Amino acid sequence: MTSYCSFPFLFLFLPAVIVVYQLMPEKKRPYVLLAASYLFFWLISGTLLVFLLFTTVSIYSIGKRLDREGEKRDALLKTAPRDEKKAIRQLCQKKQRRWLALGIFLQLGILLTIKYSGFFVENMNQLLKWQQIEPLIKVPQFVMPIGISFYTLQAFSYLTDVYRGVTKAEPKLSRLALYMSFFPGLMEGPICRYRDMAEQLSAGGKITYHQLTYGVQRILYGMIKKVVIADRLNPLVQELFDSGTAYDGGLMFVALFAFTCQEYMEFSGTMDVVIGTAQIFGIKMQENFERPFFSRTISEFWRRWHITLGTWFKDYIFYPVSMAGPMKKLTKNTRKSLGSYYSPLLAGTVALFCVWSLNGLWHGAGWNYIGFGMFHFMLIVLGNFVEPPVAWAAEKIGLNRDSVPWRIFQMLRTAFLVGMGEVIFRASSLHQGVQMLKTMLTSFTLGSVKNGTLFTLGIDRHDFLITGVALFLVLAVSILQERGIKIRDYIAGRKTPVRWMIYYSAVLFVVVFGAYGNGYLPIDPIYAGF
Amino acid sequence: MTRKEICIRCTAFFTGLLLCLLAVSYIVAPKGNGEHSGFIYRDAKGIIAEKKNTVDVVFLGDSEVYSSISPMQMWEEQGFTSYDCSTGGQLLFDTLELLNTALENQHPKLVVLEVNAAFRQFSLGEIAYNKAGEYLAVFRYHDRWKWMKLSELFGPRDFNWTSEMKGFRLNLDTNAASHKNHMKASDKFKDMPQKNAWYMEAIKKKCEENQIQFMLLSTPSRQNWNMKKHNTIAAMAEEWGVPYIDLNLKEKELDVDWQTDTKDKGDHLNYFGAQKVTSYLGGYLKETYDLPDHRGDAEYDSWDKCLRKYHEQIDVLTAKLK
């Protein structure tokens, strides 16, 4: 089993889980999901399951400890005289903080060791080399358990929410274990919050006809995005990025467009499969995408792309940093000189820097990922700082910033900038990414398109045609969704023959035009690698 | 909606879907096995166009087979007929399918399984996907929409193409192997995945059911074979009571020169290596299994024609080398 769109998952694993789940009594159903989740993890990562088990048990124990400290504090506060209450609060908070720090240290410690130690050691060795000192430390290599970057963030949010009192610590280990391991979201998210998932996961409701059909529809739509578009573009993307700047600027632009499409279709398609799968079991997972390429600014783009990662960073990094004492002081001290717009922006910028450094690093241990994060940080900061003069200038020249042509211009500009970031993201190194962008901007030519080279780079004219048709289909669906039209409800309202014809057409579209089977290499999901 | 209604709806929906898939399968499935037919495993499955019951020996296995065993040379030297039902990176479920294909039209006296594929891993998903492709051609041939012509749908079916080299792939490239001894003595065993063992057994059973003699073979490969694998296969052969011949242990008798007889650093043999293996193996099979000599028999005229073409191709490639 390599992905949610793979044959074994969709035609063996998922149907088997559905049947067993439905046959079990309500109380046992959450256990079926838990067993299926661990089996899913084991089938991919084998014995590395111990990492997930350790994380689950540790946050369970620490969460309970945090709760107990809170209960102790409340009991003491009830009987304590007023002048001692503050000291009691402080003492309890100190203890809770220690437990929270231990929990975070354990979770991040594992993630840092497995995912980042190689990168840090490599860079340290490089530094030593520059000082002409023979590197002493061998670069460690670890096999990563599947989804570690995702479930670690879930563990972090659970502990922090318990500490903050946003949620109560879970008394049942099995419920917390299911939250941490729920198989649809295990590999690529969405990064869920405990308070949104706990009740749903333990409900054990029957699978209804509505859930099943809506879930399958969503899976099917995701398959079109992933198997027909993303996987078909893969050979072209691989060829262009493997060859780096060996091709002209026109093809570098194709690389930008193709990889941006591939990544969006791959990730959002997989999310459709994930959310559709959860929907079959009556579980509503948070959406991760909201048509990001309709965004007019980079900030808006990140509110619509990988939403759960964005909100995680907002809640657990951006707010704590921007609301920290020194930041408040900074805002206060600069308010007079910078005014009420730019003064809070300064603290926000510091917080944003932290967010984007971590966001880049979360995606992978490499300078290109850090470069990707910094690229978006700079674009967002620039957007924030130039907003007042741009608004002023637009007003002066009488530009309607809500007019359709201006909005389309903003969308295309945002998409292009995002694409530039994606080139850095996909490149084998930061240097290669920058070089590719340089080639694209300085030696742009349509020569390779005109002389047909484009159609010899892993995909031919037929592939381009079918990718174009599928992209047009996704665009049409996205425009309808953007206008608030609920397509699935619309289809559900049609008569059976019409409805079935639509479903059959969608299935056959995937089966016939999907990039799978003979002549295609299996493709690992991009985000599962993070 | 009652449970009964849901069941009826689901059954009707999936029946309709199956009919759609069958219809599309009919449309996309190749209507022949000619050059531009898109027929999968065309060389290996070319055996379907051989005259009924004219193939004496079927060789099964991965690329080691089509690189090392030349049926035309065996015909020329020994007079019995054989065919390489081999594909690159073959998985054992493919091997079983190829055996079934071969037995549709042939009743060979001997099936030889080259065992390099015996350790190649595959998943249940791959088995399921392969099975689906066997019954619904759309899963195998869905990509044919790219070059299909409407006329194909209504034209005659033509599965009369067979490989002139009988599955063998002629390659005169030379890329020397290292001097490493790949058959260092060892009493250890290489684990064979359960699924693989099951398919090995199924292939053997299929031969038994059809009263065909069965043997195991390892062709020389410095990169792919070692003593641990040999021990596992030797133990299996002993348990089954079938012959096993490992040509990696007979390098001296074969006189394989890893500097000149391999095309890719010891992974596969080239034509020069194949000549040696074919000569040795042909003699061994002829002697051990009492295989008939069809040379001069009018029924086998086509084999002589193929032999002439085989030599022509060798001459062309040899001239290019010079």
Interface residues (C-beta under 8 A of the other chain):
Chain A: M1 S6 F7 P8 F9 F11 L12 Y209 D460 H462 W500 Y503 Y504 V507 L508 V511 V512 F513 G514 G517 N518 G519
Chain B: M1 I6 R9 F13 G16 L17 C20 L21 V24 V28 I40 S123 L124 G125 A128 Y129 A132 G133 V138 F139 R140 H142 D143 W145 K146
